[in-house]
Amino acid sequence: MAKIYLFDWGGTLMVNPPDMKGKMCDWKHVEVINGAHDTLALLVQQGCKLYVATGAADSSEDDIKAAFERVGLAGYILEFFCQSNLGIGKGTAAYYQAVVEALGVDASEVTMVGDILYRDIEPAVEAGLNAIWYTPDASLAEVSGDYQQIQHLSELCDL
């Protein structure tokens, strides 16, 4: 069975500066997180299925895909889940349950990868998903929940 990964967008796959507002696809400059290209390429090569699960409320699925196309990541992603196509905002177990239902798989088959504990990781675990907290600037000793923690995206390829 292929591994199924959901990735958060801003702060996990693409840089999300706090001073930038509006749709990322319209920003003058967009940038990927270090290691994102190589990691996604290797995961796809390993047979993994990759999706994006974002809380970007002001962007449609097409807007999100356009931002990914600008940085060359769109080809790795099978589908982009967001508030506009799920009808529910991110940050709750219900959001992740809606994603799992759309995928037609059991929650235990899906792993969420994200950088915000309370919005990406905890609700995903509550919904029955596996979760990996991406913390490039934090100590690995901080883990205290039912999830794994990585500091570099490339670590996903070794799990």
C-alpha positions as a printed Julia matrix, in Angstrom:
159×3 Matrix{Float64}:
   0.0    0.0     0.0
   1.3    3.45   -0.93
   1.96   5.92    1.85
  -0.38   8.91    1.79
   0.95  12.27    2.95
  -0.93  15.51    3.51
   1.31  18.55    3.6
   0.57  21.93    5.08
   1.34  24.72    2.62
   2.8   27.84    4.22
   5.74  27.19    6.5
   5.98  23.53    5.52
   6.41  23.43    1.73
   6.6   27.12    0.91
   7.97  30.12    2.78
   5.2   32.23    4.31
   6.64  35.57    5.5
   4.44  37.15    8.21
   4.37  40.51    6.4
   2.9   39.09    3.18
  -0.86  39.38    2.72
  -3.34  38.13    0.14
  -3.11  35.15   -2.18
   0.37  33.66   -2.44
  -0.11  33.1    -6.17
  -0.2   36.91   -6.55
   2.9   37.64   -4.48
   5.84  39.17   -6.32
   8.2   36.55   -4.88
   7.38  32.98   -3.82
   9.88  30.5    -2.44
  10.0   26.84   -1.43
  11.21  25.54    1.9
  14.76  24.19    1.68
  14.66  20.54    0.63
  11.03  20.52   -0.55
  11.78  19.74   -4.21
  14.12  16.84   -3.5
  11.95  15.41   -0.73
   8.71  15.46   -2.73
  10.47  13.99   -5.77
  11.9   11.14   -3.72
   8.6   10.44   -1.97
   6.82  10.22   -5.33
   9.59   7.97   -6.63
   9.0    5.75   -3.59
   5.33   5.46   -4.59
   3.87   7.84   -2.03
   0.71   9.81   -2.76
   1.08  13.5    -1.9
  -1.66  16.03   -1.17
  -1.83  19.53    0.29
  -4.14  20.34    3.2
  -4.06  24.08    3.82
  -5.87  26.59    5.95
  -5.43  29.4     3.42
  -8.95  30.82    3.57
  -8.47  33.45    0.87
  -7.16  31.07   -1.8
  -9.11  28.68   -4.0
  -7.76  25.34   -5.15
  -6.72  26.97   -8.44
  -4.93  29.8    -6.6
  -2.99  27.3    -4.51
  -2.07  25.21   -7.52
  -0.9   28.37   -9.33
   1.48  29.19   -6.46
   2.84  25.62   -6.53
   3.3   25.85  -10.31
   5.37  29.03   -9.9
   7.95  27.13   -7.82
   7.8   23.79   -9.64
   6.05  21.75   -6.92
   2.61  21.31   -8.5
   3.57  18.15  -10.39
   4.14  16.25   -7.16
   0.75  17.05   -5.63
  -2.33  15.01   -6.57
  -4.89  17.36   -5.03
  -5.11  20.55   -3.0
  -7.55  20.59   -0.06
  -8.67  23.96    1.29
 -11.63  25.73    2.79
 -13.11  26.6    -0.6
 -13.34  22.99   -1.81
 -14.04  21.28    1.54
 -16.46  23.85    2.92
 -14.71  23.8     6.3
 -11.72  25.66    7.7
  -8.53  23.95    8.84
  -7.67  23.51   12.5
 -10.29  21.0    13.6
 -10.64  17.24   13.47
 -13.66  17.76   11.2
 -11.41  19.3     8.54
  -9.17  16.25    8.49
 -12.17  13.91    8.53
 -13.47  15.72    5.43
 -10.1   15.23    3.7
 -10.03  11.52    4.58
 -13.6   11.15    3.31
 -12.68  12.89    0.03
  -9.71  10.53   -0.36
 -11.87   7.48    0.38
  -9.33   5.94    2.75
  -9.1    5.13    6.43
  -7.67   7.93    8.58
  -4.93   5.62    9.86
  -3.53   5.37    6.31
  -2.84   9.13    6.14
   0.04  11.14    7.62
  -0.23  14.9     8.07
   3.0   16.91    7.89
   2.83  20.46    9.19
   4.6   23.16   11.15
   1.87  24.42   13.49
   1.11  22.08   16.37
  -2.38  23.33   17.27
  -3.57  23.69   13.66
  -1.8   20.93   11.72
  -0.82  18.22   14.16
  -3.19  18.01   17.13
  -6.46  18.08   15.11
  -5.03  15.52   12.64
  -4.19  13.15   15.51
  -7.64  13.75   17.0
  -9.16  12.72   13.64
  -7.17   9.47   13.67
  -4.39  10.44   11.25
  -0.7    9.93   11.82
   1.18  13.2    12.16
   4.68  14.55   11.75
   5.49  17.94   13.23
   7.98  19.83   11.08
   9.99  22.07   13.41
  13.09  23.4    11.66
  13.83  25.89   14.43
  12.95  23.85   17.52
  14.63  21.18   19.56
  13.55  17.59   18.95
  13.36  17.13   22.72
  10.1   19.12   22.82
   7.95  16.21   21.54
   5.3   15.23   24.05
   2.35  14.14   21.92
   1.26  11.21   19.79
   3.22  12.27   16.71
   6.72  12.27   15.29
   8.9   15.32   14.83
  11.4   16.26   12.13
  13.67  19.25   11.6
  14.36  18.72    7.87
  11.87  17.65    5.21
  14.4   15.14    3.89
  13.89  13.11    7.08
  10.51  12.01    5.68
  12.29   9.83    3.14
  13.86   7.78    5.94
  10.66   7.1     7.9
